[in-house]
Amino acid sequence: MDNFTIRAVEDFAHVGLPIDAAALLLIEVDGHPVQVEESAKVEDICKRMGALNIRVARDAQSATEYGKPAAALSAFPA
């Protein structure tokens, strides 16, 4: 999401997005447990590319919480 979209989603859904961020990338890794365990590779790539903040869901509750911005974004027409 670019900053304009971050602000629009935050104004609409109040999900706690960092409205001062220039951009935000939401990545979801799902599938077989072995594939999900490989999400550490995704995290490593993000760090190497200069990600300033990485949040990793460690349980179902945090996955639901982290999924709220994506759910709110889906409310906007393409």
C-alpha positions in Angstrom: 0.0 0.0 0.0 1.2 3.5 -0.7 0.7 6.2 1.9 -2.6 7.4 0.3 -4.0 3.9 0.6 -2.7 3.4 4.1 -4.4 6.6 5.2 -7.7 5.7 3.4 -7.8 2.2 5.0 -6.9 3.7 8.5 -9.6 6.4 8.2 -12.1 3.8 7.2 -11.3 0.8 9.5 -9.1 2.2 12.3 -6.9 -0.9 12.3 -3.7 0.7 13.6 -1.8 1.3 10.4 1.3 3.6 10.6 -0.1 6.6 8.7 3.4 8.2 8.5 4.8 5.2 6.5 5.5 5.9 2.9 4.5 2.3 2.0 3.4 -0.9 3.6 3.7 -4.4 2.4 1.4 -7.1 3.7 2.6 -10.7 3.1 0.6 -13.8 4.1 2.2 -17.2 3.9 -0.2 -20.1 4.2 -0.5 -23.7 3.2 1.0 -26.9 4.5 2.8 -26.5 7.9 6.2 -27.1 6.2 5.5 -24.3 3.8 4.5 -21.9 6.5 7.6 -22.7 8.4 9.6 -21.5 5.4 8.1 -18.0 6.1 11.4 -17.3 7.8 12.9 -17.0 4.3 10.3 -14.3 3.5 11.2 -12.4 6.7 14.9 -12.7 5.8 14.4 -11.3 2.3 12.4 -8.4 3.7 15.1 -7.6 6.2 17.8 -7.7 3.5 15.7 -5.4 1.3 15.6 -2.8 4.1 12.2 -3.4 5.9 12.0 -1.1 8.9 9.4 -3.1 10.8 8.4 -6.7 10.5 5.5 -8.3 12.4 5.1 -12.1 12.3 2.0 -13.7 13.6 2.9 -16.4 16.0 -0.6 -17.7 16.7 -4.1 -17.6 15.3 -5.1 -14.6 17.3 -2.2 -12.5 16.1 -2.8 -13.7 12.5 -6.4 -12.5 12.7 -5.2 -9.1 14.1 -2.6 -8.7 11.4 -5.1 -9.6 8.8 -7.4 -6.8 9.6 -5.7 -4.2 7.3 -6.0 -6.6 4.3 -9.7 -7.3 5.1 -10.3 -3.6 5.3 -8.5 -3.0 2.1 -10.8 -5.5 0.3 -13.7 -3.2 1.1 -12.3 -0.7 -1.4 -13.3 -1.2 -5.1 -10.4 -1.8 -7.4 
